[in-house]
């Protein structure tokens, strides 16, 4: 991805399990690393349950990154 021009329209392809809602996602070019940064704001429905999230960076429908998977742990 470092070879892509910084004006390439990079977006996030995101999903979240039934226990959450993606409130906001933002993809920004980082000139220091010459890469992109994805930020997600998530609303968890039940804090006592885990929340699964997945994301990848894409240009149109072409994947640019691996798929990132994360399980937000429950608050016990």
mmCIF file of the N, C-alpha and C atoms, coordinates in Angstrom:
data_MODEL
# 
_entry.id   MODEL 
# 
loop_
_atom_site.group_PDB 
_atom_site.id 
_atom_site.type_symbol 
_atom_site.label_atom_id 
_atom_site.label_alt_id 
_atom_site.label_comp_id 
_atom_site.label_asym_id 
_atom_site.label_entity_id 
_atom_site.label_seq_id 
_atom_site.pdbx_PDB_ins_code 
_atom_site.Cartn_x 
_atom_site.Cartn_y 
_atom_site.Cartn_z 
_atom_site.occupancy 
_atom_site.B_iso_or_equiv 
_atom_site.pdbx_formal_charge 
_atom_site.auth_seq_id 
_atom_site.auth_comp_id 
_atom_site.auth_asym_id 
_atom_site.auth_atom_id 
_atom_site.pdbx_PDB_model_num 
ATOM 1   N N  . UNK A 1 1  ? 0.799   -1.189  0.000  1.00 0.00 ? 1  UNK A N  1 
ATOM 2   C CA . UNK A 1 1  ? 0.000   0.000   0.000  1.00 0.00 ? 1  UNK A CA 1 
ATOM 3   C C  . UNK A 1 1  ? 0.849   1.263   0.000  1.00 0.00 ? 1  UNK A C  1 
ATOM 4   N N  . UNK A 1 2  ? 2.103   1.143   0.370  1.00 0.00 ? 2  UNK A N  1 
ATOM 5   C CA . UNK A 1 2  ? 2.953   2.333   0.400  1.00 0.00 ? 2  UNK A CA 1 
ATOM 6   C C  . UNK A 1 2  ? 3.188   2.918   -0.984 1.00 0.00 ? 2  UNK A C  1 
ATOM 7   N N  . UNK A 1 3  ? 2.955   2.125   -2.030 1.00 0.00 ? 3  UNK A N  1 
ATOM 8   C CA . UNK A 1 3  ? 3.160   2.615   -3.392 1.00 0.00 ? 3  UNK A CA 1 
ATOM 9   C C  . UNK A 1 3  ? 1.934   3.356   -3.929 1.00 0.00 ? 3  UNK A C  1 
ATOM 10  N N  . UNK A 1 4  ? 0.816   3.277   -3.222 1.00 0.00 ? 4  UNK A N  1 
ATOM 11  C CA . UNK A 1 4  ? -0.389  3.972   -3.672 1.00 0.00 ? 4  UNK A CA 1 
ATOM 12  C C  . UNK A 1 4  ? -0.255  5.474   -3.442 1.00 0.00 ? 4  UNK A C  1 
ATOM 13  N N  . UNK A 1 5  ? -0.691  6.289   -4.390 1.00 0.00 ? 5  UNK A N  1 
ATOM 14  C CA . UNK A 1 5  ? -0.683  7.738   -4.162 1.00 0.00 ? 5  UNK A CA 1 
ATOM 15  C C  . UNK A 1 5  ? -1.610  8.093   -2.996 1.00 0.00 ? 5  UNK A C  1 
ATOM 16  N N  . UNK A 1 6  ? -1.266  9.155   -2.278 1.00 0.00 ? 6  UNK A N  1 
ATOM 17  C CA . UNK A 1 6  ? -2.045  9.513   -1.093 1.00 0.00 ? 6  UNK A CA 1 
ATOM 18  C C  . UNK A 1 6  ? -3.469  9.965   -1.416 1.00 0.00 ? 6  UNK A C  1 
ATOM 19  N N  . UNK A 1 7  ? -3.739  10.300  -2.671 1.00 0.00 ? 7  UNK A N  1 
ATOM 20  C CA . UNK A 1 7  ? -5.101  10.705  -3.032 1.00 0.00 ? 7  UNK A CA 1 
ATOM 21  C C  . UNK A 1 7  ? -5.957  9.526   -3.517 1.00 0.00 ? 7  UNK A C  1 
ATOM 22  N N  . UNK A 1 8  ? -5.452  8.302   -3.378 1.00 0.00 ? 8  UNK A N  1 
ATOM 23  C CA . UNK A 1 8  ? -6.227  7.107   -3.724 1.00 0.00 ? 8  UNK A CA 1 
ATOM 24  C C  . UNK A 1 8  ? -7.439  7.025   -2.796 1.00 0.00 ? 8  UNK A C  1 
ATOM 25  N N  . UNK A 1 9  ? -8.631  6.795   -3.343 1.00 0.00 ? 9  UNK A N  1 
ATOM 26  C CA . UNK A 1 9  ? -9.816  6.712   -2.479 1.00 0.00 ? 9  UNK A CA 1 
ATOM 27  C C  . UNK A 1 9  ? -9.887  5.377   -1.727 1.00 0.00 ? 9  UNK A C  1 
ATOM 28  N N  . UNK A 1 10 ? -9.253  5.338   -0.581 1.00 0.00 ? 10 UNK A N  1 
ATOM 29  C CA . UNK A 1 10 ? -9.233  4.143   0.261  1.00 0.00 ? 10 UNK A CA 1 
ATOM 30  C C  . UNK A 1 10 ? -10.393 4.238   1.250  1.00 0.00 ? 10 UNK A C  1 
ATOM 31  N N  . UNK A 1 11 ? -11.186 3.175   1.334  1.00 0.00 ? 11 UNK A N  1 
ATOM 32  C CA . UNK A 1 11 ? -12.297 3.128   2.277  1.00 0.00 ? 11 UNK A CA 1 
ATOM 33  C C  . UNK A 1 11 ? -12.213 1.849   3.094  1.00 0.00 ? 11 UNK A C  1 
ATOM 34  N N  . UNK A 1 12 ? -13.054 1.767   4.101  1.00 0.00 ? 12 UNK A N  1 
ATOM 35  C CA . UNK A 1 12 ? -13.085 0.588   4.967  1.00 0.00 ? 12 UNK A CA 1 
ATOM 36  C C  . UNK A 1 12 ? -14.289 -0.270  4.643  1.00 0.00 ? 12 UNK A C  1 
ATOM 37  N N  . UNK A 1 13 ? -14.058 -1.566  4.602  1.00 0.00 ? 13 UNK A N  1 
ATOM 38  C CA . UNK A 1 13 ? -15.137 -2.547  4.497  1.00 0.00 ? 13 UNK A CA 1 
ATOM 39  C C  . UNK A 1 13 ? -15.232 -3.162  5.889  1.00 0.00 ? 13 UNK A C  1 
ATOM 40  N N  . UNK A 1 14 ? -16.306 -2.876  6.613  1.00 0.00 ? 14 UNK A N  1 
ATOM 41  C CA . UNK A 1 14 ? -16.400 -3.265  8.016  1.00 0.00 ? 14 UNK A CA 1 
ATOM 42  C C  . UNK A 1 14 ? -17.639 -4.107  8.280  1.00 0.00 ? 14 UNK A C  1 
ATOM 43  N N  . UNK A 1 15 ? -17.560 -4.895  9.333  1.00 0.00 ? 15 UNK A N  1 
ATOM 44  C CA . UNK A 1 15 ? -18.732 -5.626  9.814  1.00 0.00 ? 15 UNK A CA 1 
ATOM 45  C C  . UNK A 1 15 ? -18.589 -5.814  11.317 1.00 0.00 ? 15 UNK A C  1 
ATOM 46  N N  . UNK A 1 16 ? -19.726 -5.983  11.964 1.00 0.00 ? 16 UNK A N  1 
ATOM 47  C CA . UNK A 1 16 ? -19.738 -6.178  13.411 1.00 0.00 ? 16 UNK A CA 1 
ATOM 48  C C  . UNK A 1 16 ? -20.832 -7.185  13.736 1.00 0.00 ? 16 UNK A C  1 
ATOM 49  N N  . UNK A 1 17 ? -20.633 -7.939  14.797 1.00 0.00 ? 17 UNK A N  1 
ATOM 50  C CA . UNK A 1 17 ? -21.620 -8.939  15.197 1.00 0.00 ? 17 UNK A CA 1 
ATOM 51  C C  . UNK A 1 17 ? -22.906 -8.309  15.719 1.00 0.00 ? 17 UNK A C  1 
ATOM 52  N N  . UNK A 1 18 ? -23.842 -9.167  16.118 1.00 0.00 ? 18 UNK A N  1 
ATOM 53  C CA . UNK A 1 18 ? -25.157 -8.716  16.585 1.00 0.00 ? 18 UNK A CA 1 
ATOM 54  C C  . UNK A 1 18 ? -25.101 -7.875  17.855 1.00 0.00 ? 18 UNK A C  1 
ATOM 55  N N  . UNK A 1 19 ? -24.006 -7.946  18.595 1.00 0.00 ? 19 UNK A N  1 
ATOM 56  C CA . UNK A 1 19 ? -23.909 -7.231  19.863 1.00 0.00 ? 19 UNK A CA 1 
ATOM 57  C C  . UNK A 1 19 ? -23.338 -5.820  19.725 1.00 0.00 ? 19 UNK A C  1 
ATOM 58  N N  . UNK A 1 20 ? -23.213 -5.320  18.520 1.00 0.00 ? 20 UNK A N  1 
ATOM 59  C CA . UNK A 1 20 ? -22.640 -3.988  18.368 1.00 0.00 ? 20 UNK A CA 1 
ATOM 60  C C  . UNK A 1 20 ? -23.151 -3.271  17.146 1.00 0.00 ? 20 UNK A C  1 
ATOM 61  N N  . UNK A 1 21 ? -22.794 -2.006  17.077 1.00 0.00 ? 21 UNK A N  1 
ATOM 62  C CA . UNK A 1 21 ? -23.160 -1.157  15.947 1.00 0.00 ? 21 UNK A CA 1 
ATOM 63  C C  . UNK A 1 21 ? -21.973 -0.244  15.651 1.00 0.00 ? 21 UNK A C  1 
ATOM 64  N N  . UNK A 1 22 ? -21.586 -0.159  14.390 1.00 0.00 ? 22 UNK A N  1 
ATOM 65  C CA . UNK A 1 22 ? -20.521 0.765   14.004 1.00 0.00 ? 22 UNK A CA 1 
ATOM 66  C C  . UNK A 1 22 ? -21.147 2.143   13.852 1.00 0.00 ? 22 UNK A C  1 
ATOM 67  N N  . UNK A 1 23 ? -20.729 3.066   14.698 1.00 0.00 ? 23 UNK A N  1 
ATOM 68  C CA . UNK A 1 23 ? -21.280 4.413   14.721 1.00 0.00 ? 23 UNK A CA 1 
ATOM 69  C C  . UNK A 1 23 ? -20.570 5.293   13.695 1.00 0.00 ? 23 UNK A C  1 
ATOM 70  N N  . UNK A 1 24 ? -19.268 5.088   13.561 1.00 0.00 ? 24 UNK A N  1 
ATOM 71  C CA . UNK A 1 24 ? -18.477 5.921   12.651 1.00 0.00 ? 24 UNK A CA 1 
ATOM 72  C C  . UNK A 1 24 ? -17.235 5.151   12.228 1.00 0.00 ? 24 UNK A C  1 
ATOM 73  N N  . UNK A 1 25 ? -16.824 5.329   10.980 1.00 0.00 ? 25 UNK A N  1 
ATOM 74  C CA . UNK A 1 25 ? -15.521 4.815   10.565 1.00 0.00 ? 25 UNK A CA 1 
ATOM 75  C C  . UNK A 1 25 ? -14.843 5.879   9.724  1.00 0.00 ? 25 UNK A C  1 
ATOM 76  N N  . UNK A 1 26 ? -13.545 5.963   9.895  1.00 0.00 ? 26 UNK A N  1 
ATOM 77  C CA . UNK A 1 26 ? -12.771 6.991   9.216  1.00 0.00 ? 26 UNK A CA 1 
ATOM 78  C C  . UNK A 1 26 ? -11.460 6.387   8.733  1.00 0.00 ? 26 UNK A C  1 
ATOM 79  N N  . UNK A 1 27 ? -11.124 6.629   7.471  1.00 0.00 ? 27 UNK A N  1 
ATOM 80  C CA . UNK A 1 27 ? -9.850  6.183   6.911  1.00 0.00 ? 27 UNK A CA 1 
ATOM 81  C C  . UNK A 1 27 ? -9.090  7.432   6.482  1.00 0.00 ? 27 UNK A C  1 
ATOM 82  N N  . UNK A 1 28 ? -7.885  7.588   7.008  1.00 0.00 ? 28 UNK A N  1 
ATOM 83  C CA . UNK A 1 28 ? -7.073  8.762   6.689  1.00 0.00 ? 28 UNK A CA 1 
ATOM 84  C C  . UNK A 1 28 ? -5.670  8.344   6.283  1.00 0.00 ? 28 UNK A C  1 
ATOM 85  N N  . UNK A 1 29 ? -5.110  9.075   5.349  1.00 0.00 ? 29 UNK A N  1 
ATOM 86  C CA . UNK A 1 29 ? -3.722  8.852   4.937  1.00 0.00 ? 29 UNK A CA 1 
ATOM 87  C C  . UNK A 1 29 ? -2.805  9.419   6.012  1.00 0.00 ? 29 UNK A C  1 
ATOM 88  N N  . UNK A 1 30 ? -1.757  8.670   6.341  1.00 0.00 ? 30 UNK A N  1 
ATOM 89  C CA . UNK A 1 30 ? -0.769  9.115   7.318  1.00 0.00 ? 30 UNK A CA 1 
ATOM 90  C C  . UNK A 1 30 ? 0.537   9.380   6.573  1.00 0.00 ? 30 UNK A C  1 
ATOM 91  N N  . UNK A 1 31 ? 0.912   10.645  6.379  1.00 0.00 ? 31 UNK A N  1 
ATOM 92  C CA . UNK A 1 31 ? 2.114   10.954  5.608  1.00 0.00 ? 31 UNK A CA 1 
ATOM 93  C C  . UNK A 1 31 ? 3.413   10.503  6.283  1.00 0.00 ? 31 UNK A C  1 
ATOM 94  N N  . UNK A 1 32 ? 3.398   10.328  7.586  1.00 0.00 ? 32 UNK A N  1 
ATOM 95  C CA . UNK A 1 32 ? 4.603   9.897   8.297  1.00 0.00 ? 32 UNK A CA 1 
ATOM 96  C C  . UNK A 1 32 ? 4.930   8.444   7.961  1.00 0.00 ? 32 UNK A C  1 
ATOM 97  N N  . UNK A 1 33 ? 3.911   7.585   7.981  1.00 0.00 ? 33 UNK A N  1 
ATOM 98  C CA . UNK A 1 33 ? 4.125   6.162   7.699  1.00 0.00 ? 33 UNK A CA 1 
ATOM 99  C C  . UNK A 1 33 ? 3.881   5.810   6.235  1.00 0.00 ? 33 UNK A C  1 
ATOM 100 N N  . UNK A 1 34 ? 3.336   6.784   5.494  1.00 0.00 ? 34 UNK A N  1 
ATOM 101 C CA . UNK A 1 34 ? 2.954   6.574   4.089  1.00 0.00 ? 34 UNK A CA 1 
ATOM 102 C C  . UNK A 1 34 ? 1.966   5.414   3.965  1.00 0.00 ? 34 UNK A C  1 
ATOM 103 N N  . UNK A 1 35 ? 1.059   5.364   4.914  1.00 0.00 ? 35 UNK A N  1 
ATOM 104 C CA . UNK A 1 35 ? 0.020   4.342   4.940  1.00 0.00 ? 35 UNK A CA 1 
ATOM 105 C C  . UNK A 1 35 ? -1.302  4.962   5.340  1.00 0.00 ? 35 UNK A C  1 
ATOM 106 N N  . UNK A 1 36 ? -2.271  4.121   5.632  1.00 0.00 ? 36 UNK A N  1 
ATOM 107 C CA . UNK A 1 36 ? -3.599  4.592   6.006  1.00 0.00 ? 36 UNK A CA 1 
ATOM 108 C C  . UNK A 1 36 ? -3.927  4.140   7.415  1.00 0.00 ? 36 UNK A C  1 
ATOM 109 N N  . UNK A 1 37 ? -4.760  4.926   8.083  1.00 0.00 ? 37 UNK A N  1 
ATOM 110 C CA . UNK A 1 37 ? -5.193  4.601   9.436  1.00 0.00 ? 37 UNK A CA 1 
ATOM 111 C C  . UNK A 1 37 ? -6.713  4.503   9.457  1.00 0.00 ? 37 UNK A C  1 
ATOM 112 N N  . UNK A 1 38 ? -7.207  3.408   9.988  1.00 0.00 ? 38 UNK A N  1 
ATOM 113 C CA . UNK A 1 38 ? -8.645  3.199   10.140 1.00 0.00 ? 38 UNK A CA 1 
ATOM 114 C C  . UNK A 1 38 ? -9.013  3.408   11.601 1.00 0.00 ? 38 UNK A C  1 
ATOM 115 N N  . UNK A 1 39 ? -10.029 4.222   11.832 1.00 0.00 ? 39 UNK A N  1 
ATOM 116 C CA . UNK A 1 39 ? -10.553 4.441   13.172 1.00 0.00 ? 39 UNK A CA 1 
ATOM 117 C C  . UNK A 1 39 ? -12.027 4.055   13.176 1.00 0.00 ? 39 UNK A C  1 
ATOM 118 N N  . UNK A 1 40 ? -12.420 3.250   14.144 1.00 0.00 ? 40 UNK A N  1 
ATOM 119 C CA . UNK A 1 40 ? -13.821 2.844   14.286 1.00 0.00 ? 40 UNK A CA 1 
ATOM 120 C C  . UNK A 1 40 ? -14.369 3.327   15.623 1.00 0.00 ? 40 UNK A C  1 
ATOM 121 N N  . UNK A 1 41 ? -15.591 3.827   15.609 1.00 0.00 ? 41 UNK A N  1 
ATOM 122 C CA . UNK A 1 41 ? -16.342 4.099   16.843 1.00 0.00 ? 41 UNK A CA 1 
ATOM 123 C C  . UNK A 1 41 ? -17.467 3.079   16.874 1.00 0.00 ? 41 UNK A C  1 
ATOM 124 N N  . UNK A 1 42 ? -17.547 2.369   17.987 1.00 0.00 ? 42 UNK A N  1 
ATOM 125 C CA . UNK A 1 42 ? -18.478 1.247   18.097 1.00 0.00 ? 42 UNK A CA 1 
ATOM 126 C C  . UNK A 1 42 ? -19.380 1.448   19.308 1.00 0.00 ? 42 UNK A C  1 
ATOM 127 N N  . UNK A 1 43 ? -20.657 1.116   19.146 1.00 0.00 ? 43 UNK A N  1 
ATOM 128 C CA . UNK A 1 43 ? -21.600 1.115   20.264 1.00 0.00 ? 43 UNK A CA 1 
ATOM 129 C C  . UNK A 1 43 ? -21.909 -0.339  20.592 1.00 0.00 ? 43 UNK A C  1 
ATOM 130 N N  . UNK A 1 44 ? -21.575 -0.746  21.809 1.00 0.00 ? 44 UNK A N  1 
ATOM 131 C CA . UNK A 1 44 ? -21.820 -2.115  22.265 1.00 0.00 ? 44 UNK A CA 1 
ATOM 132 C C  . UNK A 1 44 ? -23.209 -2.166  22.892 1.00 0.00 ? 44 UNK A C  1 
ATOM 133 N N  . UNK A 1 45 ? -24.001 -3.164  22.511 1.00 0.00 ? 45 UNK A N  1 
ATOM 134 C CA . UNK A 1 45 ? -25.374 -3.274  23.014 1.00 0.00 ? 45 UNK A CA 1 
ATOM 135 C C  . UNK A 1 45 ? -25.426 -3.871  24.420 1.00 0.00 ? 45 UNK A C  1 
ATOM 136 N N  . UNK A 1 46 ? -24.671 -4.939  24.653 1.00 0.00 ? 46 UNK A N  1 
ATOM 137 C CA . UNK A 1 46 ? -24.640 -5.596  25.961 1.00 0.00 ? 46 UNK A CA 1 
ATOM 138 C C  . UNK A 1 46 ? -23.180 -5.767  26.369 1.00 0.00 ? 46 UNK A C  1 
ATOM 139 N N  . UNK A 1 47 ? -22.745 -4.957  27.324 1.00 0.00 ? 47 UNK A N  1 
ATOM 140 C CA . UNK A 1 47 ? -21.338 -4.959  27.741 1.00 0.00 ? 47 UNK A CA 1 
ATOM 141 C C  . UNK A 1 47 ? -20.912 -6.273  28.394 1.00 0.00 ? 47 UNK A C  1 
ATOM 142 N N  . UNK A 1 48 ? -21.869 -7.118  28.743 1.00 0.00 ? 48 UNK A N  1 
ATOM 143 C CA . UNK A 1 48 ? -21.543 -8.403  29.371 1.00 0.00 ? 48 UNK A CA 1 
ATOM 144 C C  . UNK A 1 48 ? -21.247 -9.489  28.345 1.00 0.00 ? 48 UNK A C  1 
ATOM 145 N N  . UNK A 1 49 ? -21.375 -9.148  27.059 1.00 0.00 ? 49 UNK A N  1 
ATOM 146 C CA . UNK A 1 49 ? -21.096 -10.100 25.979 1.00 0.00 ? 49 UNK A CA 1 
ATOM 147 C C  . UNK A 1 49 ? -19.943 -9.579  25.123 1.00 0.00 ? 49 UNK A C  1 
ATOM 148 N N  . UNK A 1 50 ? -19.210 -10.501 24.496 1.00 0.00 ? 50 UNK A N  1 
ATOM 149 C CA . UNK A 1 50 ? -18.145 -10.089 23.582 1.00 0.00 ? 50 UNK A CA 1 
ATOM 150 C C  . UNK A 1 50 ? -18.750 -9.508  22.305 1.00 0.00 ? 50 UNK A C  1 
ATOM 151 N N  . UNK A 1 51 ? -17.971 -8.692  21.631 1.00 0.00 ? 51 UNK A N  1 
ATOM 152 C CA . UNK A 1 51 ? -18.397 -8.080  20.374 1.00 0.00 ? 51 UNK A CA 1 
ATOM 153 C C  . UNK A 1 51 ? -17.330 -8.362  19.332 1.00 0.00 ? 51 UNK A C  1 
ATOM 154 N N  . UNK A 1 52 ? -17.718 -8.974  18.222 1.00 0.00 ? 52 UNK A N  1 
ATOM 155 C CA . UNK A 1 52 ? -16.773 -9.311  17.159 1.00 0.00 ? 52 UNK A CA 1 
ATOM 156 C C  . UNK A 1 52 ? -16.823 -8.275  16.051 1.00 0.00 ? 52 UNK A C  1 
ATOM 157 N N  . UNK A 1 53 ? -15.632 -7.854  15.591 1.00 0.00 ? 53 UNK A N  1 
ATOM 158 C CA . UNK A 1 53 ? -15.527 -6.862  14.525 1.00 0.00 ? 53 UNK A CA 1 
ATOM 159 C C  . UNK A 1 53 ? -14.562 -7.362  13.463 1.00 0.00 ? 53 UNK A C  1 
ATOM 160 N N  . UNK A 1 54 ? -14.807 -6.952  12.221 1.00 0.00 ? 54 UNK A N  1 
ATOM 161 C CA . UNK A 1 54 ? -13.903 -7.259  11.110 1.00 0.00 ? 54 UNK A CA 1 
ATOM 162 C C  . UNK A 1 54 ? -13.787 -6.018  10.243 1.00 0.00 ? 54 UNK A C  1 
ATOM 163 N N  . UNK A 1 55 ? -12.605 -5.831  9.657  1.00 0.00 ? 55 UNK A N  1 
ATOM 164 C CA . UNK A 1 55 ? -12.409 -4.684  8.769  1.00 0.00 ? 55 UNK A CA 1 
ATOM 165 C C  . UNK A 1 55 ? -11.283 -4.972  7.788  1.00 0.00 ? 55 UNK A C  1 
ATOM 166 N N  . UNK A 1 56 ? -11.380 -4.346  6.633  1.00 0.00 ? 56 UNK A N  1 
ATOM 167 C CA . UNK A 1 56 ? -10.324 -4.402  5.621  1.00 0.00 ? 56 UNK A CA 1 
ATOM 168 C C  . UNK A 1 56 ? -10.346 -3.077  4.871  1.00 0.00 ? 56 UNK A C  1 
ATOM 169 N N  . UNK A 1 57 ? -9.203  -2.691  4.332  1.00 0.00 ? 57 UNK A N  1 
ATOM 170 C CA . UNK A 1 57 ? -9.127  -1.482  3.512  1.00 0.00 ? 57 UNK A CA 1 
ATOM 171 C C  . UNK A 1 57 ? -9.306  -1.872  2.054  1.00 0.00 ? 57 UNK A C  1 
ATOM 172 N N  . UNK A 1 58 ? -10.120 -1.089  1.343  1.00 0.00 ? 58 UNK A N  1 
ATOM 173 C CA . UNK A 1 58 ? -10.430 -1.393  -0.055 1.00 0.00 ? 58 UNK A CA 1 
ATOM 174 C C  . UNK A 1 58 ? -10.377 -0.122  -0.898 1.00 0.00 ? 58 UNK A C  1 
ATOM 175 N N  . UNK A 1 59 ? -10.204 -0.329  -2.199 1.00 0.00 ? 59 UNK A N  1 
ATOM 176 C CA . UNK A 1 59 ? -10.332 0.730   -3.198 1.00 0.00 ? 59 UNK A CA 1 
ATOM 177 C C  . UNK A 1 59 ? -11.393 0.231   -4.158 1.00 0.00 ? 59 UNK A C  1 
ATOM 178 N N  . UNK A 1 60 ? -12.555 0.895   -4.165 1.00 0.00 ? 60 UNK A N  1 
ATOM 179 C CA . UNK A 1 60 ? -13.734 0.385   -4.870 1.00 0.00 ? 60 UNK A CA 1 
ATOM 180 C C  . UNK A 1 60 ? -14.029 -0.984  -4.252 1.00 0.00 ? 60 UNK A C  1 
ATOM 181 N N  . UNK A 1 61 ? -14.013 -2.057  -5.029 1.00 0.00 ? 61 UNK A N  1 
ATOM 182 C CA . UNK A 1 61 ? -14.243 -3.396  -4.474 1.00 0.00 ? 61 UNK A CA 1 
ATOM 183 C C  . UNK A 1 61 ? -12.961 -4.210  -4.384 1.00 0.00 ? 61 UNK A C  1 
ATOM 184 N N  . UNK A 1 62 ? -11.826 -3.586  -4.671 1.00 0.00 ? 62 UNK A N  1 
ATOM 185 C CA . UNK A 1 62 ? -10.552 -4.311  -4.656 1.00 0.00 ? 62 UNK A CA 1 
ATOM 186 C C  . UNK A 1 62 ? -9.906  -4.235  -3.271 1.00 0.00 ? 62 UNK A C  1 
ATOM 187 N N  . UNK A 1 63 ? -9.657  -5.390  -2.635 1.00 0.00 ? 63 UNK A N  1 
ATOM 188 C CA . UNK A 1 63 ? -9.008  -5.384  -1.321 1.00 0.00 ? 63 UNK A CA 1 
ATOM 189 C C  . UNK A 1 63 ? -7.585  -4.829  -1.407 1.00 0.00 ? 63 UNK A C  1 
ATOM 190 N N  . UNK A 1 64 ? -7.229  -4.014  -0.425 1.00 0.00 ? 64 UNK A N  1 
ATOM 191 C CA . UNK A 1 64 ? -5.880  -3.454  -0.348 1.00 0.00 ? 64 UNK A CA 1 
ATOM 192 C C  . UNK A 1 64 ? -5.114  -3.998  0.849  1.00 0.00 ? 64 UNK A C  1 
ATOM 193 N N  . UNK A 1 65 ? -5.823  -4.580  1.799  1.00 0.00 ? 65 UNK A N  1 
ATOM 194 C CA . UNK A 1 65 ? -5.174  -5.059  3.018  1.00 0.00 ? 65 UNK A CA 1 
ATOM 195 C C  . UNK A 1 65 ? -5.720  -6.433  3.385  1.00 0.00 ? 65 UNK A C  1 
ATOM 196 N N  . UNK A 1 66 ? -5.088  -7.029  4.364  1.00 0.00 ? 66 UNK A N  1 
ATOM 197 C CA . UNK A 1 66 ? -5.633  -8.242  4.937  1.00 0.00 ? 66 UNK A CA 1 
ATOM 198 C C  . UNK A 1 66 ? -6.889  -7.873  5.722  1.00 0.00 ? 66 UNK A C  1 
ATOM 199 N N  . UNK A 1 67 ? -7.678  -8.866  6.075  1.00 0.00 ? 67 UNK A N  1 
ATOM 200 C CA . UNK A 1 67 ? -8.851  -8.617  6.913  1.00 0.00 ? 67 UNK A CA 1 
ATOM 201 C C  . UNK A 1 67 ? -8.429  -8.649  8.368  1.00 0.00 ? 67 UNK A C  1 
ATOM 202 N N  . UNK A 1 68 ? -8.771  -7.595  9.078  1.00 0.00 ? 68 UNK A N  1 
ATOM 203 C CA . UNK A 1 68 ? -8.457  -7.454  10.490 1.00 0.00 ? 68 UNK A CA 1 
ATOM 204 C C  . UNK A 1 68 ? -9.656  -7.960  11.271 1.00 0.00 ? 68 UNK A C  1 
ATOM 205 N N  . UNK A 1 69 ? -9.415  -8.808  12.251 1.00 0.00 ? 69 UNK A N  1 
ATOM 206 C CA . UNK A 1 69 ? -10.477 -9.378  13.073 1.00 0.00 ? 69 UNK A CA 1 
ATOM 207 C C  . UNK A 1 69 ? -10.164 -9.100  14.531 1.00 0.00 ? 69 UNK A C  1 
ATOM 208 N N  . UNK A 1 70 ? -11.164 -8.660  15.286 1.00 0.00 ? 70 UNK A N  1 
ATOM 209 C CA . UNK A 1 70 ? -10.930 -8.351  16.693 1.00 0.00 ? 70 UNK A CA 1 
ATOM 210 C C  . UNK A 1 70 ? -12.165 -8.713  17.498 1.00 0.00 ? 70 UNK A C  1 
ATOM 211 N N  . UNK A 1 71 ? -11.939 -9.246  18.665 1.00 0.00 ? 71 UNK A N  1 
ATOM 212 C CA . UNK A 1 71 ? -13.021 -9.571  19.578 1.00 0.00 ? 71 UNK A CA 1 
ATOM 213 C C  . UNK A 1 71 ? -12.886 -8.664  20.798 1.00 0.00 ? 71 UNK A C  1 
ATOM 214 N N  . UNK A 1 72 ? -13.820 -7.728  20.918 1.00 0.00 ? 72 UNK A N  1 
ATOM 215 C CA . UNK A 1 72 ? -13.844 -6.828  22.067 1.00 0.00 ? 72 UNK A CA 1 
ATOM 216 C C  . UNK A 1 72 ? -14.369 -7.625  23.255 1.00 0.00 ? 72 UNK A C  1 
ATOM 217 N N  . UNK A 1 73 ? -13.572 -7.773  24.316 1.00 0.00 ? 73 UNK A N  1 
ATOM 218 C CA . UNK A 1 73 ? -13.995 -8.637  25.420 1.00 0.00 ? 73 UNK A CA 1 
ATOM 219 C C  . UNK A 1 73 ? -15.169 -8.046  26.204 1.00 0.00 ? 73 UNK A C  1 
ATOM 220 N N  . UNK A 1 74 ? -15.887 -8.930  26.857 1.00 0.00 ? 74 UNK A N  1 
ATOM 221 C CA . UNK A 1 74 ? -16.995 -8.506  27.714 1.00 0.00 ? 74 UNK A CA 1 
ATOM 222 C C  . UNK A 1 74 ? -16.447 -7.886  28.990 1.00 0.00 ? 74 UNK A C  1 
ATOM 223 N N  . UNK A 1 75 ? -17.199 -6.955  29.545 1.00 0.00 ? 75 UNK A N  1 
ATOM 224 C CA . UNK A 1 75 ? -16.869 -6.406  30.868 1.00 0.00 ? 75 UNK A CA 1 
ATOM 225 C C  . UNK A 1 75 ? -17.475 -7.335  31.903 1.00 0.00 ? 75 UNK A C  1 
ATOM 226 N N  . UNK A 1 76 ? -16.637 -7.884  32.734 1.00 0.00 ? 76 UNK A N  1 
ATOM 227 C CA . UNK A 1 76 ? -17.154 -8.831  33.738 1.00 0.00 ? 76 UNK A CA 1 
ATOM 228 C C  . UNK A 1 76 ? -17.184 -8.216  35.098 1.00 0.00 ? 76 UNK A C  1 
# 
